[in-house]
Amino acid sequence: QVQVVESGGGLVQPGGSLRLSCVASGTFRSINVMGWFRQAPGKQRELVATITERGSTNYADSAKGRFTISRDNAKNTVYLQMNSLKPEDTAVYYCNSRFVTWDFPYENNVWGQGTQVTVSS
């Protein structure tokens, strides 16, 4: 069983910064992609950024230039550095991991419980 746990959310003023972390634990052969998604009240969950095992990144337009995703493969951890935060960034941020286990050759998918990010003065 693989699980991911997020941390680092909180309340920040507009223009401020936060760093989210997500640690994957369990038994797996590889974690192919780790990423961050967010869901604001009344809206659908949306992509923020993803990063592959080799470090290739993908960002939503809303995140480009302000957010940076990074990954420490040795620690099975993904980070999201968020700068110049805006009130519209307020949402629950979810970590997602796509992984492969030793006993199942196809990719699996797991979500974290989410961490609240609130941008307000």
TIMAR-504078 format. One record per residue: residue number from 0; residue in three letters; x, y, z of N, C-alpha, C in turn. Coordinates in steps of 0.001 Angstrom, whole numbers, plus 500000, padded with zeros to 6 digits. Layout:
N
(node NUM, 'Ala', (X, Y, Z), (X, Y, Z), (X, Y, Z)) ...
//
This chain:
121
(node 0, 'Gln', (500849, 498807, 500000), (500000, 500000, 500000), (500885, 501243, 500000)) (node 1, 'Val', (500590, 502155, 499094), (501349, 503399, 499001), (500452, 504542, 499447)) (node 2, 'Gln', (501009, 505439, 500214), (500256, 506623, 500599), (501144, 507859, 500472)) (node 3, 'Val', (500488, 509007, 500331), (501198, 510272, 500277), (500592, 511202, 501315)) (node 4, 'Val', (501448, 511975, 501955), (501013, 512883, 503008), (501577, 514264, 502732)) (node 5, 'Glu', (500663, 515240, 502694), (501074, 516627, 502422), (501297, 517389, 503720)) (node 6, 'Ser', (502081, 518446, 503632), (502267, 519365, 504751), (502672, 520723, 504193)) (node 7, 'Gly', (502551, 521748, 505034), (503054, 523063, 504661), (502017, 524103, 504324)) (node 8, 'Gly', (500744, 523727, 504330), (499715, 524709, 504041), (499556, 525705, 505175)) (node 9, 'Gly', (498711, 526706, 504949), (498466, 527690, 505983), (497876, 528959, 505430)) (node 10, 'Leu', (497883, 529985, 506282), (497358, 531303, 505928), (498529, 532225, 505599)) (node 11, 'Val', (498432, 532907, 504472), (499499, 533814, 504050), (498870, 535043, 503421)) (node 12, 'Gln', (499537, 536162, 503539), (499040, 537392, 502937), (499335, 537413, 501439)) (node 13, 'Pro', (498547, 538148, 500689), (498841, 538298, 499249), (500270, 538783, 499036)) (node 14, 'Gly', (500933, 538169, 498057), (502328, 538480, 497797), (503301, 537620, 498573)) (node 15, 'Gly', (502799, 536862, 499509), (503649, 536021, 500337), (504006, 534704, 499679)) (node 16, 'Ser', (504700, 533858, 500447), (505185, 532578, 499934), (504841, 531452, 500893)) (node 17, 'Leu', (504719, 530276, 500327), (504548, 529044, 501089), (505270, 527933, 500366)) (node 18, 'Arg', (505709, 526941, 501126), (506319, 525755, 500534), (505563, 524526, 501016)) (node 19, 'Leu', (505004, 523806, 500071), (504311, 522563, 500378), (505251, 521384, 500174)) (node 20, 'Ser', (505054, 520359, 500997), (505827, 519121, 500871), (504879, 517945, 500823)) (node 21, 'Cys', (505319, 516907, 500153), (504532, 515679, 500068), (505488, 514498, 500072)) (node 22, 'Val', (505276, 513598, 501019), (506126, 512414, 501145), (505326, 511173, 500787)) (node 23, 'Ala', (505897, 510356, 499930), (505298, 509076, 499570), (505953, 507973, 500384)) (node 24, 'Ser', (505122, 507053, 500883), (505650, 505941, 501659), (504942, 504659, 501249)) (node 25, 'Gly', (505587, 503535, 501550), (505036, 502240, 501188), (506022, 501456, 500361)) (node 26, 'Thr', (505515, 500436, 499703), (506373, 499574, 498895), (506044, 499764, 497427)) (node 27, 'Phe', (507024, 500180, 496668), (506813, 500397, 495236), (508122, 500213, 494515)) (node 28, 'Arg', (508024, 499921, 493230), (509218, 499787, 492422), (509721, 501148, 491957)) (node 29, 'Ser', (508809, 502015, 491583), (509196, 503356, 491131), (508007, 504299, 491256)) (node 30, 'Ile', (508328, 505569, 491415), (507298, 506613, 491374), (507542, 507405, 490097)) (node 31, 'Asn', (506675, 507246, 489156), (506903, 507843, 487846), (506683, 509348, 487847)) (node 32, 'Val', (505565, 509757, 488403), (505208, 511173, 488387), (504663, 511558, 489756)) (node 33, 'Met', (505062, 512708, 490228), (504457, 513294, 491425), (503962, 514683, 491051)) (node 34, 'Gly', (502887, 515076, 491678), (502355, 516375, 491288), (501436, 516976, 492323)) (node 35, 'Trp', (501066, 518206, 492034), (500163, 518965, 492890), (498939, 519405, 492088)) (node 36, 'Phe', (497791, 519235, 492721), (496528, 519691, 492181), (495866, 520540, 493254)) (node 37, 'Arg', (494869, 521312, 492884), (494166, 522110, 493877), (492684, 522178, 493550)) (node 38, 'Gln', (491904, 522391, 494591), (490463, 522508, 494421), (489953, 523631, 495308)) (node 39, 'Ala', (489412, 524644, 494669), (488808, 525758, 495385), (487331, 525459, 495606)) (node 40, 'Pro', (486710, 526100, 496589), (485288, 525852, 496850), (484432, 526092, 495612)) (node 41, 'Gly', (483590, 525116, 495307), (482694, 525240, 494177), (483323, 525020, 492821)) (node 42, 'Lys', (484593, 524633, 492808), (485283, 524421, 491533), (485821, 523001, 491450)) (node 43, 'Gln', (486155, 522606, 490228), (486725, 521283, 490020), (488213, 521286, 490401)) (node 44, 'Arg', (488691, 520100, 490712), (490112, 519950, 490996), (490895, 520224, 489707)) (node 45, 'Glu', (491987, 520958, 489834), (492764, 521323, 488662), (494253, 521091, 488902)) (node 46, 'Leu', (494948, 520865, 487802), (496391, 520673, 487853), (497089, 521962, 488256)) (node 47, 'Val', (498110, 521813, 489102), (499002, 522927, 489395), (500360, 522678, 488727)) (node 48, 'Ala', (500970, 521546, 489053), (502270, 521214, 488471), (502567, 519741, 488694)) (node 49, 'Thr', (503340, 519164, 487780), (503805, 517794, 487929), (505285, 517714, 487609)) (node 50, 'Ile', (505910, 516637, 488094), (507323, 516419, 487837), (507569, 514918, 487703)) (node 51, 'Thr', (508319, 514541, 486684), (508622, 513129, 486472), (509825, 512713, 487311)) (node 52, 'Glu', (510092, 511420, 487303), (511229, 510900, 488054), (512537, 511501, 487556)) (node 53, 'Arg', (512592, 511838, 486288), (513808, 512408, 485710), (513862, 513921, 485828)) (node 54, 'Gly', (512790, 514531, 486363), (512829, 515964, 486602), (512135, 516831, 485570)) (node 55, 'Ser', (511450, 516219, 484624), (510693, 517015, 483661), (509452, 517580, 484334)) (node 56, 'Thr', (509206, 518843, 484114), (508109, 519515, 484811), (507026, 519994, 483851)) (node 57, 'Asn', (505839, 520161, 484402), (504703, 520692, 483669), (503917, 521582, 484621)) (node 58, 'Tyr', (503567, 522776, 484166), (502866, 523732, 485017), (501574, 524200, 484365)) (node 59, 'Ala', (500585, 524466, 485202), (499406, 525174, 484734), (499812, 526611, 484430)) (node 60, 'Asp', (499090, 527234, 483523), (499412, 528622, 483177), (499380, 529522, 484406)) (node 61, 'Ser', (498460, 529251, 485317), (498315, 530083, 486512), (499509, 529967, 487452)) (node 62, 'Ala', (500286, 528898, 487303), (501422, 528655, 488185), (502761, 529095, 487580)) (node 63, 'Lys', (502805, 529223, 486287), (504065, 529547, 485614), (504620, 530889, 486089)) (node 64, 'Gly', (505911, 530878, 486407), (506576, 532099, 486850), (506434, 532408, 488323)) (node 65, 'Arg', (505523, 531726, 489011), (505321, 531969, 490444), (505599, 530739, 491295)) (node 66, 'Phe', (505252, 529566, 490770), (505408, 528318, 491519), (506552, 527507, 490926)) (node 67, 'Thr', (507235, 526771, 491804), (508296, 525868, 491354), (508110, 524510, 492007)) (node 68, 'Ile', (508034, 523480, 491184), (507936, 522118, 491695), (509323, 521487, 491634)) (node 69, 'Ser', (509643, 520734, 492673), (510918, 520029, 492705), (510723, 518694, 493405)) (node 70, 'Arg', (511735, 517870, 493313), (511568, 516505, 493791), (512895, 515977, 494318)) (node 71, 'Asp', (512819, 515241, 495416), (513978, 514546, 495977), (513669, 513057, 495899)) (node 72, 'Asn', (514203, 512396, 494891), (513887, 510984, 494676), (514378, 510106, 495831)) (node 73, 'Ala', (515473, 510471, 496439), (515999, 509676, 497551), (515060, 509693, 498752)) (node 74, 'Lys', (514296, 510769, 498875), (513368, 510904, 499999), (511918, 510680, 499584)) (node 75, 'Asn', (511705, 510354, 498298), (510332, 510166, 497788), (509454, 511363, 498131)) (node 76, 'Thr', (509995, 512519, 497966), (509332, 513745, 498372), (509254, 514726, 497202)) (node 77, 'Val', (508119, 515383, 497106), (507938, 516444, 496120), (507590, 517724, 496860)) (node 78, 'Tyr', (508094, 518835, 496336), (507872, 520144, 496945), (507189, 521073, 495956)) (node 79, 'Leu', (506455, 522023, 496499), (505892, 523077, 495671), (506191, 524404, 496366)) (node 80, 'Gln', (507107, 525159, 495795), (507419, 526493, 496298), (506492, 527479, 495607)) (node 81, 'Met', (505700, 528173, 496396), (504712, 529098, 495852), (505076, 530513, 496283)) (node 82, 'Asn', (505349, 531358, 495314), (505688, 532755, 495569), (504629, 533670, 494958)) (node 83, 'Ser', (504657, 534916, 495386), (503713, 535915, 494858), (502283, 535396, 494896)) (node 84, 'Leu', (501896, 534861, 496019), (500578, 534247, 496137), (499469, 535278, 496020)) (node 85, 'Lys', (498370, 534838, 495432), (497207, 535687, 495203), (495993, 535083, 495898)) (node 86, 'Pro', (494992, 535896, 496191), (493780, 535339, 496815), (493170, 534204, 495990)) (node 87, 'Glu', (493280, 534276, 494686), (492723, 533214, 493844), (493496, 531908, 493914)) (node 88, 'Asp', (494630, 531901, 494604), (495357, 530650, 494846), (494782, 529892, 496041)) (node 89, 'Thr', (493844, 530495, 496738), (493229, 529832, 497883), (492506, 528567, 497444)) (node 90, 'Ala', (492874, 527466, 498073), (492317, 526163, 497701), (492880, 525095, 498635)) (node 91, 'Val', (492304, 523914, 498535), (492938, 522736, 499135), (493883, 522165, 498087)) (node 92, 'Tyr', (495121, 521979, 498474), (496146, 521470, 497572), (496371, 519986, 497852)) (node 93, 'Tyr', (496279, 519197, 496788), (496397, 517759, 496898), (497662, 517269, 496194)) (node 94, 'Cys', (498327, 516345, 496849), (499466, 515678, 496232), (498974, 514424, 495523)) (node 95, 'Asn', (499564, 514162, 494381), (499232, 512960, 493610), (500518, 512252, 493231)) (node 96, 'Ser', (500460, 510925, 493272), (501623, 510131, 492893), (501194, 509006, 491972)) (node 97, 'Arg', (501918, 508834, 490896), (501693, 507713, 489971), (502900, 506797, 490092)) (node 98, 'Phe', (502624, 505540, 490484), (503716, 504640, 490837), (503465, 503255, 490282)) (node 99, 'Val', (504508, 502443, 490317), (504441, 501049, 489886), (504945, 500181, 491027)) (node 100, 'Thr', (504227, 499122, 491330), (504654, 498199, 492379), (505337, 496986, 491775)) (node 101, 'Trp', (505947, 496174, 492619), (506679, 495004, 492159), (505742, 493916, 491666)) (node 102, 'Asp', (504517, 493875, 492206), (503623, 492759, 491858), (502546, 493142, 490860)) (node 103, 'Phe', (502589, 494365, 490345), (501578, 494789, 489379), (502266, 495686, 488371)) (node 104, 'Pro', (502304, 495295, 487102), (503151, 495995, 486135), (502600, 497313, 485625)) (node 105, 'Tyr', (501387, 497650, 486019), (500764, 498856, 485483), (500771, 499967, 486519)) (node 106, 'Glu', (500666, 501183, 486039), (500768, 502348, 486904), (499545, 502468, 487814)) (node 107, 'Asn', (499803, 502761, 489075), (498761, 503048, 490048), (498762, 504539, 490362)) (node 108, 'Asn', (497736, 504962, 491059), (497519, 506382, 491309), (497039, 506551, 492749)) (node 109, 'Val', (497639, 507483, 493497), (497205, 507711, 494873), (497153, 509213, 495152)) (node 110, 'Trp', (496183, 509602, 495972), (496000, 511000, 496357), (496223, 511174, 497856)) (node 111, 'Gly', (496699, 512337, 498231), (496786, 512676, 499637), (495472, 513260, 500124)) (node 112, 'Gln', (495445, 513583, 501426), (494237, 514122, 502045), (494051, 515601, 501758)) (node 113, 'Gly', (495111, 516253, 501357), (495024, 517666, 501035), (495498, 518555, 502165)) (node 114, 'Thr', (495972, 519743, 501791), (496377, 520741, 502770), (495817, 522094, 502331)) (node 115, 'Gln', (495245, 522795, 503277), (494570, 524057, 502954), (495591, 525185, 502803)) (node 116, 'Val', (495446, 525929, 501720), (496218, 527156, 501508), (495227, 528304, 501393)) (node 117, 'Thr', (495377, 529294, 502259), (494490, 530449, 502245), (495330, 531706, 502074)) (node 118, 'Val', (495013, 532477, 501042), (495733, 533719, 500768), (494761, 534871, 501029)) (node 119, 'Ser', (495025, 535592, 502094), (494104, 536652, 502506), (494820, 537659, 503378)) (node 120, 'Ser', (494376, 538901, 503282), (494936, 539943, 504141), (494075, 540103, 505389)) 
//
